Amino acid sequence: IVLSASADFLYKATDYYAPSFERSIIWNDPDIAIRWPDTGGAPVLSSKDMAAVRLGIAETFA
């Protein structure tokens, strides 16, 4: 969450980027139940974040 006009976002990786292994968990997953602060408006999400799924149905590597 970013509450300022801008932010830098850094990724930590242990190997080369492989898009086929990328996964995203939806920011407001009720099973995770993060209590985000009320910003007074709808969040601005990237297209990747908008396509994210709940943790319980996310594809895993097991």
JOTAQUI-V684393 format. One record per residue. N is the residue number from 1. RES is the residue in one small letter. SS is DSSP state (a for helix, b for strand, c for the rest). PSI is psi in whole degrees, -180 to 180 (none if undefined). OMEGA is omega as a letter, one per 40 degrees, with the letter a starting at -180 (NA if undefined). Layout:
n=[N,N]
res=[RES,RES]
ss=[SS,SS]
psi=[PSI,PSI]
omega=[OMEGA,OMEGA]
This chain:
n=[1,2,3,4,5,6,7,8,9,10,11,12,13,14,15,16,17,18,19,20,21,22,23,24,25,26,27,28,29,30,31,32,33,34,35,36,37,38,39,40,41,42,43,44,45,46,47,48,49,50,51,52,53,54,55,56,57,58,59,60,61,62]
res=[i,v,l,s,a,s,a,d,f,l,y,k,a,t,d,y,y,a,p,s,f,e,r,s,i,i,w,n,d,p,d,i,a,i,r,w,p,d,t,g,g,a,p,v,l,s,s,k,d,m,a,a,v,r,l,g,i,a,e,t,f,a]
ss=[c,c,c,c,c,c,c,c,c,c,c,c,c,c,c,c,c,c,a,a,a,c,c,c,b,c,c,c,c,c,c,c,c,c,c,c,c,c,c,c,c,c,c,c,c,c,a,a,a,a,c,c,b,c,a,a,a,c,c,c,c,c]
psi=[138,124,8,178,-26,165,154,136,126,141,142,127,152,-1,-176,151,129,96,-30,-17,4,139,151,136,134,139,-29,34,119,-24,-29,-36,49,133,84,147,149,116,-2,7,176,145,151,117,148,165,-35,-44,-34,-26,-1,157,169,150,-40,-19,4,142,137,172,8,none]
omega=[i,a,i,a,a,i,i,a,a,i,i,a,i,a,i,i,i,a,a,i,a,i,i,i,a,a,a,i,a,i,i,i,i,i,i,i,i,a,i,i,i,i,i,a,i,i,i,i,i,a,a,a,i,a,a,i,a,i,i,a,a,NA]
